[in-house]
Amino acid sequence: MQHTTPGATDATPQPTGFSFWRPWWRQPMDNEREWLFFSFLLILIVGYAAFALVSWGLQFHAGLLANVLGILAMAVLGGLRMAGVRLSRLITALQVLTLTQAFAITWLTGGIYSATISWLALAPLPAILAPKPRARVAGLAAGWLLILGLYVYALLGGEMALQIMPQDLIHWHLMMAVVIFGMQVALLFRLNHVRNERMQRTQQQRRQLRQLTKNLQHMQQQKDLFVASVSHELRTPMNAILGLADLIQHDKKLDAEVRAKIEDIQKSGEHLLTIINDLLDHAQMEAGRLQVVQEPFNLHDTLSTAFQLLQRRAETKPLSYTLRVDPNVPTWVQGDSHRLTQILVNLLGNAIKFTAQGEIELHCSAQAMPGDAEGRVQVRLAVRDTGMGIAPDLQHRVFQSFSQVDNSIARRFGGNGLGLSITKGLVEAMGGTIGLHSELGVGTTFHVLLPCPLSQPPAHTLPAPEEDSSSDKVVRILIADDNPLNRQIASLQLRRHLPQAQVTEVEDGLKAFEAVRDGEGFDVILMDLLMPEMDGQTATRKIRTELPEPQRSTPIIALTANGDKDELARCLESGMNESMLKPFNRSLLVKRVLSYVA
């Protein structure tokens, strides 16, 4: 027999056939009404049979007839349920029949004075199976109304013949006690089973949740590992492409035509690097691991740097490209200068891409945040263009991942549809908001609001990289990288600005440790992180712990293709002084090296 679940009993027809012979006590624990219905039927049949035997022995023919009819009625209800009749209808019939039989026996044995009055009080019990609270209350009330009716009838002087002698009623007392006890045991047994089943299900669900949590954590670890691996594998060749293109482009012996082609290669490489960075940032945002640092930075310099990064691209079009900073904008604030630059470059790059001619303006203003006790200001950044604009019904797609305003945008202008989605994620990660105002054919203005705590200039700031950074000092540099092309590029870039540099190259961390241990001393070590034999962090720890001074204090700059914040923390923890992300800026690399040379 198949049974329905609570709440769906009436809607799901029950199949017929031999399946209904499945014992009701083996039914699933989640079908309480079904189980209790058959339990009541069985207990009532047993009780009616016992009462029928007692009535037979006492020659109480009316009672015998009432109990036999009760047995037949219960059997019919069970058969109807097995045949697939809706349970709610059978429950109602069970209530009516139970009350009718109990009232009949009570009336025949003395009414309110009968010992079977307790049986009449028990008769409404099947009402608890009713699916609706109103039906349950009505069933219980019906039994008590019958009892009150018998009481009122007796108070008004109503008389009825006692058909069983008082000394014989002891049999009825015993039988009613046994039947009531049976109902209590059945209910207790069922409730105990239900509790155990639910505890088992709860424990099983907890185990499943723990396993699911483990699986999710494992998947997240695998995803992080994949992102780190992809970052390393993509950035490493990009370092070679951009590094060589930069070196060749600045070769004064090159003719103009070749230099222009090399410049195109470098621009294409930078565009590819932007796509790689967008994909990696998107993966980090999806995983909730986007890093935003809080450190003092010069807001004016950051605005100027982001503006100048795209100035050459803007100059290729008939555009008025301007930066306007209000006088009340503070110089030093707390936040993430790199992420702010990324936001501005994305917005300015979009403005240049979609504006053929006209104006592009980056405007920065600030105002105090009223009622803010932390001394923060609200910085407002607005990037305005007079480009093609966006139709109102398409503006909701602007910040969606891998989405562009219409399908022709990618064909005409290129792009992966991630720039503004990442920009929105960066702004929100910094505690700000971003929005836009656009009119088709008139232009678009993106506005960003960022809460920025005021800050003081740090004690030591690294000067901005300059293209003509150079020195005639004799600098001893050790480069440890398993990629020979990376070593060659770093060596060429350093020798370009440091002609007197003495550069030693090794291919793994163990050889780097041995070179420091056995050499005459280095001013700076450029250490890659992922290398065979021994990785960069292990080599650094060995240098810091196993070598004497001054070797153990040699400045070590990590060269990594993984921009994860945790990676930087691990580098500093292993004893490295700082890290540089590949592909790195040539002038900045020279500045970093010279900062450690006395």
C-alpha positions as CSV (number, residue, x, y, z in Angstrom):
1,M,0.0,0.0,0.0
2,Q,1.3,3.5,-0.8
3,H,0.5,6.4,1.4
4,T,0.2,10.1,1.0
5,T,2.3,12.7,2.7
6,P,0.7,15.3,5.0
7,G,-0.8,18.1,3.2
8,A,-1.1,16.2,0.0
9,T,-3.3,13.3,1.2
10,D,-6.5,14.5,-0.5
11,A,-4.8,15.5,-3.8
12,T,-3.0,12.3,-4.6
13,P,-5.1,9.3,-5.5
14,Q,-4.0,6.0,-3.9
15,P,-3.3,3.0,-6.1
16,T,-5.2,-0.2,-5.7
17,G,-4.0,-3.7,-5.8
18,F,-2.0,-5.9,-3.5
19,S,0.3,-3.0,-2.5
20,F,-2.2,-2.0,0.2
21,W,-1.3,-5.1,2.2
22,R,1.9,-3.5,3.2
23,P,1.6,-3.3,7.1
24,W,0.6,0.2,8.3
25,W,3.2,0.1,11.1
26,R,5.9,0.0,8.4
27,Q,4.8,3.1,6.7
28,P,7.2,6.1,6.4
29,M,7.4,8.2,9.5
30,D,6.4,11.3,7.6
31,N,2.8,10.2,7.2
32,E,1.4,10.7,10.7
33,R,-2.3,10.9,9.8
34,E,-2.3,7.7,7.8
35,W,-0.6,5.8,10.5
36,L,-2.8,7.1,13.3
37,F,-5.9,6.5,11.2
38,F,-5.2,2.7,10.9
39,S,-4.0,2.6,14.5
40,F,-7.4,4.0,15.7
41,L,-9.2,1.5,13.4
42,L,-7.3,-1.5,14.8
43,I,-7.7,-0.4,18.5
44,L,-11.4,0.4,18.0
45,I,-12.0,-3.0,16.4
46,V,-10.2,-4.7,19.3
47,G,-12.2,-2.6,21.8
48,Y,-15.5,-3.2,20.1
49,A,-14.8,-6.9,19.9
50,A,-14.1,-7.0,23.6
51,F,-17.2,-5.1,24.4
52,A,-19.2,-7.4,22.1
53,L,-17.9,-10.5,24.0
54,V,-18.9,-8.9,27.4
55,S,-22.3,-7.9,26.0
56,W,-22.8,-11.5,24.8
57,G,-21.9,-12.9,28.2
58,L,-24.3,-10.5,29.9
59,Q,-27.1,-11.2,27.4
60,F,-27.0,-7.4,26.5
61,H,-28.2,-7.8,23.0
62,A,-28.5,-4.1,22.2
63,G,-24.9,-3.6,23.3
64,L,-23.8,-6.6,21.3
65,L,-25.5,-5.2,18.1
66,A,-23.9,-1.8,18.6
67,N,-20.4,-3.2,19.0
68,V,-20.7,-5.6,16.1
69,L,-21.9,-2.7,13.9
70,G,-18.9,-0.7,15.2
71,I,-16.6,-3.5,14.1
72,L,-18.1,-3.7,10.7
73,A,-18.0,0.1,10.3
74,M,-14.3,0.2,11.2
75,A,-13.5,-2.6,8.8
76,V,-15.4,-0.8,6.0
77,L,-13.5,2.4,6.6
78,G,-10.2,0.5,6.4
79,G,-11.2,-1.2,3.2
80,L,-12.3,2.1,1.6
81,R,-8.9,3.7,2.5
82,M,-7.1,0.7,1.0
83,A,-9.3,1.2,-2.1
84,G,-8.0,4.8,-2.4
85,V,-10.8,6.9,-0.9
86,R,-9.6,10.3,0.2
87,L,-8.4,10.2,3.8
88,S,-10.2,13.4,4.9
89,R,-13.6,12.0,4.1
90,L,-12.8,8.8,6.0
91,I,-11.6,10.7,9.0
92,T,-14.9,12.6,9.1
93,A,-16.8,9.3,8.9
94,L,-14.6,7.8,11.6
95,Q,-15.5,10.7,14.0
96,V,-19.2,10.4,13.3
97,L,-19.3,6.6,13.7
98,T,-17.2,6.7,16.9
99,L,-19.3,9.3,18.5
100,T,-22.5,7.6,17.4
101,Q,-21.4,4.2,18.8
102,A,-20.1,5.6,22.1
103,F,-23.3,7.7,22.6
104,A,-25.5,4.7,21.9
105,I,-23.6,2.5,24.4
106,T,-23.7,5.2,27.0
107,W,-27.4,5.8,26.4
108,L,-28.2,2.1,26.7
109,T,-26.2,1.7,29.9
110,G,-27.6,4.6,32.0
111,G,-26.8,7.8,30.2
112,I,-24.9,10.3,32.5
113,Y,-24.9,7.7,35.2
114,S,-23.2,5.0,33.0
115,A,-19.7,3.9,33.5
116,T,-19.2,4.1,29.7
117,I,-19.4,7.9,29.9
118,S,-15.6,7.8,29.8
119,W,-15.8,5.9,26.5
120,L,-18.0,8.8,25.2
121,A,-15.3,11.2,26.4
122,L,-12.7,9.3,24.5
123,A,-14.7,9.0,21.3
124,P,-13.8,12.5,19.9
125,L,-10.1,11.4,19.9
126,P,-10.0,10.7,16.1
127,A,-10.8,14.4,15.6
128,I,-7.1,15.1,16.0
129,L,-6.6,13.5,12.5
130,A,-8.7,16.2,10.8
131,P,-6.5,18.3,8.4
132,K,-7.9,21.6,9.5
133,P,-7.9,23.2,13.0
134,R,-11.6,24.1,12.8
135,A,-12.5,20.5,12.1
136,R,-10.5,19.2,15.0
137,V,-12.1,21.7,17.4
138,A,-15.6,20.8,16.1
139,G,-14.9,17.1,16.5
140,L,-13.8,17.5,20.1
141,A,-16.6,19.9,20.9
142,A,-19.2,17.4,19.6
143,G,-18.2,14.8,22.2
144,W,-18.4,17.2,25.0
145,L,-21.7,18.6,23.9
146,L,-23.2,15.1,23.9
147,I,-21.9,14.6,27.5
148,L,-23.3,18.0,28.5
149,G,-26.6,17.1,26.9
150,L,-26.9,13.9,28.9
151,Y,-26.1,16.0,32.1
152,V,-28.7,18.6,31.3
153,Y,-31.2,15.8,30.5
154,A,-30.6,14.2,34.0
155,L,-30.9,17.7,35.7
156,L,-34.3,18.2,34.0
157,G,-35.5,15.0,35.5
158,G,-35.1,12.8,32.5
159,E,-35.0,9.1,33.4
160,M,-33.6,6.1,31.6
161,A,-33.6,2.4,32.4
162,L,-30.3,0.9,33.5
163,Q,-30.1,-2.2,31.3
164,I,-27.0,-3.7,33.0
165,M,-26.8,-4.4,36.7
166,P,-24.2,-2.3,38.5
167,Q,-22.2,-5.4,39.7
168,D,-21.8,-6.3,36.0
169,L,-20.4,-3.0,34.9
170,I,-17.0,-3.9,36.3
171,H,-16.4,-5.8,33.0
172,W,-17.0,-2.6,31.1
173,H,-14.7,-0.6,33.4
174,L,-11.9,-3.2,32.7
175,M,-12.5,-3.3,29.0
176,M,-12.5,0.5,28.7
177,A,-9.4,0.8,30.7
178,V,-7.6,-1.8,28.5
179,V,-8.7,0.0,25.3
180,I,-7.8,3.5,26.5
181,F,-4.5,2.1,27.7
182,G,-4.0,0.6,24.3
183,M,-4.6,3.9,22.6
184,Q,-2.1,5.6,24.9
185,V,0.5,3.0,24.2
186,A,-0.1,3.3,20.4
187,L,0.2,7.1,20.5
188,L,3.3,6.9,22.8
189,F,4.9,4.3,20.6
190,R,4.2,6.4,17.5
191,L,5.4,9.6,19.0
192,N,8.6,7.9,20.1
193,H,9.1,6.5,16.6
194,V,8.5,9.9,15.1
195,R,11.0,11.6,17.5
196,N,13.6,9.0,16.8
197,E,13.0,9.2,13.0
198,R,13.3,13.0,13.1
199,M,16.4,12.9,15.2
200,Q,17.9,10.5,12.7
201,R,16.9,12.7,9.8
202,T,18.3,15.8,11.6
203,Q,21.6,14.0,12.2
204,Q,21.7,12.8,8.6
205,Q,20.9,16.3,7.4
206,R,23.7,17.7,9.6
207,R,26.1,15.2,8.2
208,Q,25.0,16.1,4.7
209,L,25.4,19.8,5.4
210,R,28.9,19.2,6.9
211,Q,29.8,17.2,3.9
212,L,28.3,19.8,1.6
213,T,30.3,22.5,3.4
214,K,33.4,20.5,3.0
215,N,32.8,20.0,-0.7
216,L,32.1,23.7,-1.1
217,Q,35.2,24.6,0.7
218,H,37.2,22.1,-1.4
219,M,35.7,23.5,-4.5
220,Q,36.5,27.0,-3.4
221,Q,40.1,26.0,-2.7
222,Q,40.3,24.3,-6.1
223,K,38.8,27.5,-7.7
224,D,41.3,29.7,-5.9
225,L,44.1,27.4,-7.0
226,F,42.9,27.5,-10.5
227,V,42.6,31.3,-10.5
228,A,46.2,31.5,-9.1
229,S,47.5,29.0,-11.6
230,V,45.8,30.8,-14.5
231,S,47.1,34.1,-13.2
232,H,50.6,32.8,-13.1
233,E,50.4,31.0,-16.5
234,L,48.9,34.0,-18.3
235,R,51.0,36.8,-16.6
236,T,54.3,35.0,-17.1
237,P,54.2,35.1,-21.0
238,M,52.6,38.6,-20.8
239,N,55.6,39.7,-18.8
240,A,57.9,38.5,-21.7
241,I,55.7,40.0,-24.4
242,L,55.3,43.5,-22.8
243,G,58.9,43.5,-21.5
244,L,60.5,42.7,-24.8
245,A,58.2,45.1,-26.6
246,D,59.1,47.9,-24.2
247,L,62.8,47.3,-24.6
248,I,62.6,47.1,-28.4
249,Q,60.3,50.1,-28.7
250,H,62.8,52.3,-26.8
251,D,65.8,51.3,-28.9
252,K,67.0,54.5,-30.5
253,K,68.5,52.5,-33.5
254,L,65.0,51.4,-34.6
255,D,63.5,53.1,-37.6
256,A,60.1,54.7,-37.2
257,E,58.1,52.0,-39.1
258,V,59.4,49.2,-37.0
259,R,58.9,51.2,-33.8
260,A,55.3,51.8,-34.8
261,K,54.7,48.1,-35.3
262,I,56.3,47.3,-31.9
263,E,54.2,49.9,-30.3
264,D,51.1,48.2,-31.8
265,I,52.3,44.9,-30.3
266,Q,52.7,46.5,-26.9
267,K,49.2,48.1,-27.1
268,S,47.7,44.8,-28.1
269,G,49.6,43.1,-25.2
270,E,48.3,45.7,-22.8
271,H,44.8,45.2,-24.0
272,L,45.1,41.4,-23.5
273,L,46.5,42.0,-20.0
274,T,43.4,44.2,-19.3
275,I,41.1,41.3,-20.3
276,I,43.1,38.9,-18.2
277,N,42.9,41.2,-15.2
278,D,39.1,41.6,-15.8
279,L,38.5,37.9,-15.8
280,L,40.6,37.3,-12.7
281,D,38.9,40.2,-10.9
282,H,35.5,38.8,-11.9
283,A,36.5,35.3,-10.6
284,Q,37.6,36.9,-7.3
285,M,34.3,38.9,-7.0
286,E,32.3,35.7,-7.7
287,A,34.1,34.0,-4.9
288,G,33.7,37.0,-2.5
289,R,37.5,37.4,-2.3
290,L,38.0,40.7,-3.9
291,Q,40.8,42.5,-2.0
292,V,40.5,46.2,-1.1
293,V,43.2,47.6,1.1
294,Q,43.0,50.6,3.4
295,E,46.1,52.7,3.4
296,P,47.0,56.4,3.0
297,F,47.3,57.6,-0.6
298,N,47.5,60.9,-2.4
299,L,44.1,61.4,-4.0
300,H,45.3,64.1,-6.4
301,D,48.2,62.0,-7.7
302,T,45.9,59.0,-8.2
303,L,43.5,61.1,-10.2
304,S,46.3,62.6,-12.3
305,T,47.8,59.1,-12.9
306,A,44.6,57.5,-14.0
307,F,43.8,60.5,-16.2
308,Q,47.3,60.5,-17.8
309,L,47.2,56.7,-18.5
310,L,44.5,57.3,-21.1
311,Q,45.6,60.7,-22.4
312,R,47.6,59.3,-25.4
313,R,44.6,57.2,-26.4
314,A,42.3,60.3,-26.1
315,E,44.7,62.4,-28.2
316,T,44.2,60.0,-31.2
317,K,40.6,61.4,-31.5
318,P,39.3,65.0,-31.9
319,L,38.5,65.2,-28.2
320,S,38.7,67.8,-25.4
321,Y,40.1,65.6,-22.6
322,T,40.2,67.4,-19.3
323,L,40.6,66.8,-15.6
324,R,39.0,69.1,-13.1
325,V,39.6,68.8,-9.3
326,D,37.7,71.1,-6.9
327,P,39.8,73.1,-4.4
328,N,38.1,71.4,-1.4
329,V,39.2,67.9,-2.4
330,P,41.6,66.6,0.3
331,T,45.1,65.5,-0.8
332,W,45.6,62.5,1.5
333,V,42.8,60.0,2.2
334,Q,42.5,56.5,3.4
335,G,41.6,53.8,0.8
336,D,42.9,51.7,-2.1
337,S,44.7,53.8,-4.6
338,H,45.2,50.9,-7.0
339,R,41.5,50.0,-7.1
340,L,40.5,53.6,-7.5
341,T,42.8,53.9,-10.5
342,Q,41.2,50.8,-11.9
343,I,37.7,52.3,-11.5
344,L,38.8,55.6,-13.2
345,V,40.6,53.8,-16.1
346,N,37.6,51.6,-16.8
347,L,35.2,54.6,-16.9
348,L,37.6,56.9,-18.9
349,G,38.4,54.0,-21.3
350,N,34.7,53.5,-21.9
351,A,34.2,57.2,-22.5
352,I,37.0,57.3,-25.0
353,K,35.8,54.2,-26.7
354,F,32.3,55.4,-27.3
355,T,33.0,59.1,-28.0
356,A,34.1,59.8,-31.6
357,Q,34.5,63.5,-31.0
358,G,33.5,66.1,-28.5
359,E,34.4,66.3,-24.8
360,I,35.4,63.9,-22.0
361,E,35.8,65.3,-18.5
362,L,36.9,63.7,-15.2
363,H,35.6,65.9,-12.4
364,C,36.3,65.3,-8.7
365,S,34.5,67.1,-5.8
366,A,34.2,66.4,-2.1
367,Q,31.9,67.3,0.8
368,A,31.8,66.5,4.5
369,M,29.5,63.7,5.5
370,P,27.1,65.2,8.0
371,G,26.9,63.5,11.4
372,D,30.0,61.4,10.7
373,A,32.3,61.1,13.7
374,E,35.1,59.4,11.8
375,G,36.1,62.5,9.9
376,R,35.3,61.1,6.5
377,V,34.5,63.0,3.4
378,Q,32.4,61.9,0.5
379,V,34.4,62.0,-2.7
380,R,32.3,62.4,-5.9
381,L,33.8,61.3,-9.2
382,A,32.1,62.1,-12.4
383,V,33.2,60.9,-15.9
384,R,31.2,62.9,-18.5
385,D,31.3,62.3,-22.2
386,T,29.4,63.6,-25.3
387,G,29.4,60.2,-26.9
388,M,26.6,58.0,-28.4
389,G,24.7,57.7,-25.1
390,I,22.5,54.8,-23.9
391,A,18.8,54.4,-24.4
392,P,16.7,54.4,-21.1
393,D,15.3,50.9,-21.7
394,L,18.9,49.5,-22.1
395,Q,20.6,51.2,-19.2
396,H,19.8,48.3,-16.8
397,R,22.2,46.1,-18.7
398,V,25.2,48.4,-18.3
399,F,26.5,46.8,-15.0
400,Q,25.6,43.2,-15.9
401,S,28.5,40.7,-16.3
402,F,29.4,39.7,-19.8
403,S,26.7,42.0,-21.1
404,Q,26.7,45.0,-23.4
405,V,24.0,47.5,-24.3
406,D,23.3,45.8,-27.7
407,N,24.8,43.0,-29.7
408,S,26.5,45.4,-32.2
409,I,28.7,46.9,-29.5
410,A,31.1,44.0,-29.3
411,R,31.4,43.9,-33.1
412,R,32.0,47.6,-33.5
413,F,34.0,48.4,-30.4
414,G,35.2,45.1,-28.9
415,G,35.3,44.3,-25.2
416,N,34.2,41.5,-23.0
417,G,31.3,43.1,-21.1
418,L,33.1,42.9,-17.8
419,G,34.5,46.3,-17.3
420,L,31.5,48.1,-15.8
421,S,30.4,45.0,-13.9
422,I,33.9,44.9,-12.2
423,T,33.8,48.6,-11.7
424,K,30.5,48.4,-9.8
425,G,31.9,45.5,-7.7
426,L,35.0,47.6,-6.9
427,V,33.0,50.6,-5.9
428,E,30.7,48.6,-3.7
429,A,33.7,46.8,-2.1
430,M,35.1,50.3,-1.2
431,G,31.8,51.2,0.4
432,G,30.5,53.4,-2.3
433,T,27.8,53.6,-5.0
434,I,27.9,54.1,-8.7
435,G,25.2,55.3,-11.1
436,L,24.8,56.9,-14.5
437,H,22.8,59.5,-16.4
438,S,22.6,59.1,-20.1
439,E,20.7,60.4,-23.1
440,L,20.8,58.8,-26.5
441,G,22.8,60.8,-28.9
442,V,23.8,63.4,-26.2
443,G,26.2,61.6,-23.9
444,T,26.7,59.8,-20.6
445,T,27.9,60.7,-17.2
446,F,29.0,58.0,-14.7
447,H,29.1,59.2,-11.1
448,V,30.8,57.5,-8.2
449,L,30.3,58.3,-4.5
450,L,33.0,57.1,-2.2
451,P,33.3,57.6,1.6
452,C,37.0,58.3,2.3
453,P,38.5,58.9,5.8
454,L,41.0,61.7,5.9
455,S,44.6,60.8,6.4
456,Q,48.1,62.2,7.0
457,P,51.0,61.6,4.5
458,P,52.9,58.4,5.4
459,A,56.4,58.9,6.9
460,H,58.1,57.3,3.8
461,T,56.6,57.4,0.4
462,L,58.0,55.8,-2.8
463,P,58.5,58.4,-5.5
464,A,56.6,58.0,-8.6
465,P,58.4,56.1,-11.4
466,E,60.0,58.2,-14.0
467,E,61.1,57.1,-17.5
468,D,64.6,58.4,-17.1
469,S,65.4,56.7,-13.8
470,S,69.0,55.6,-14.0
471,S,72.2,55.4,-11.9
472,D,75.9,54.7,-12.5
473,K,76.2,52.9,-9.2
474,V,77.7,49.4,-9.2
475,V,74.7,47.4,-8.1
476,R,75.0,43.6,-7.4
477,I,71.7,42.0,-8.3
478,L,70.6,38.3,-8.1
479,I,67.7,37.2,-10.2
480,A,66.1,33.8,-9.3
481,D,63.5,32.6,-11.9
482,D,62.9,29.3,-13.5
483,N,61.8,31.0,-16.8
484,P,65.0,32.0,-18.7
485,L,63.0,34.6,-20.7
486,N,61.9,36.3,-17.5
487,R,65.4,36.4,-16.2
488,Q,66.6,37.8,-19.5
489,I,64.0,40.6,-19.6
490,A,64.6,41.6,-16.0
491,S,68.3,41.7,-16.6
492,L,67.9,43.8,-19.8
493,Q,65.6,46.2,-18.1
494,L,67.9,46.7,-15.2
495,R,71.0,47.1,-17.3
496,R,69.2,49.6,-19.5
497,H,69.0,52.0,-16.5
498,L,71.9,50.6,-14.4
499,P,74.7,50.2,-16.9
500,Q,77.2,49.3,-14.1
501,A,74.9,46.6,-12.6
502,Q,76.4,43.1,-11.9
503,V,73.5,40.7,-12.6
504,T,73.7,37.0,-11.5
505,E,71.0,34.7,-12.8
506,V,69.9,31.3,-11.3
507,E,66.9,29.0,-12.1
508,D,65.6,27.9,-8.7
509,G,65.4,28.7,-5.0
510,L,68.1,26.3,-4.0
511,K,70.7,27.8,-6.3
512,A,69.6,31.3,-5.1
513,F,70.3,30.2,-1.5
514,E,73.7,28.8,-2.5
515,A,74.6,31.9,-4.5
516,V,73.9,34.1,-1.5
517,R,75.7,31.8,0.8
518,D,78.8,31.4,-1.4
519,G,78.9,34.7,-3.1
520,E,80.5,38.0,-2.2
521,G,77.2,39.6,-1.3
522,F,74.3,41.1,-3.2
523,D,72.6,44.4,-2.9
524,V,69.2,43.1,-3.9
525,I,67.6,39.7,-4.8
526,L,64.7,39.4,-7.2
527,M,63.0,36.2,-6.2
528,D,60.3,34.4,-8.2
529,L,57.9,32.4,-6.1
530,L,57.1,29.3,-8.1
531,M,60.3,27.5,-9.0
532,P,61.4,23.8,-9.0
533,E,63.7,22.2,-6.4
534,M,62.9,25.0,-4.0
535,D,60.3,27.8,-4.2
536,G,61.0,31.4,-3.5
537,Q,59.4,31.6,0.0
538,T,61.4,28.5,1.2
539,A,64.6,30.0,-0.1
540,T,63.9,33.3,1.6
541,R,63.3,31.5,4.9
542,K,66.6,29.6,4.6
543,I,68.4,32.9,3.8
544,R,66.8,34.6,6.8
545,T,67.5,31.8,9.3
546,E,70.5,29.9,8.2
547,L,73.0,32.5,6.9
548,P,75.0,35.0,9.0
549,E,75.0,38.7,8.6
550,P,75.1,40.6,6.2
551,Q,73.8,37.8,3.9
552,R,70.7,37.1,5.9
553,S,69.6,40.8,5.7
554,T,69.9,41.1,1.9
555,P,66.7,42.8,0.6
556,I,64.5,40.4,-1.3
557,I,61.8,41.5,-3.8
558,A,59.3,38.9,-4.7
559,L,58.3,38.6,-8.4
560,T,54.9,37.0,-8.6
561,A,52.2,36.6,-11.2
562,N,49.6,36.1,-8.5
563,G,47.9,39.3,-7.4
564,D,46.1,37.7,-4.4
565,K,46.4,39.6,-1.1
566,D,47.1,36.4,0.8
567,E,50.1,35.8,-1.5
568,L,51.6,39.1,-0.5
569,A,51.0,38.3,3.2
570,R,52.8,35.0,2.8
571,C,55.7,36.7,1.0
572,L,56.1,39.2,3.9
573,E,55.7,36.4,6.4
574,S,58.5,34.4,4.8
575,G,60.9,37.3,5.2
576,M,60.6,39.1,1.9
577,N,60.7,42.9,1.9
578,E,58.0,43.4,-0.7
579,S,56.5,42.0,-3.9
580,M,56.0,43.1,-7.5
581,L,53.3,41.8,-9.8
582,K,54.2,40.6,-13.2
583,P,54.3,42.1,-15.8
584,F,56.0,44.9,-13.9
585,N,56.8,48.5,-15.0
586,R,60.5,48.8,-16.0
587,S,61.0,52.2,-14.3
588,L,59.2,51.1,-11.2
589,L,61.4,48.0,-11.0
590,V,64.5,50.2,-11.2
591,K,63.2,52.5,-8.5
592,R,62.5,49.6,-6.2
593,V,66.0,48.2,-6.7
594,L,67.6,51.6,-6.1
595,S,65.6,52.2,-3.0
596,Y,67.5,49.3,-1.3
597,V,71.0,50.5,-2.5
598,A,72.9,52.6,0.0
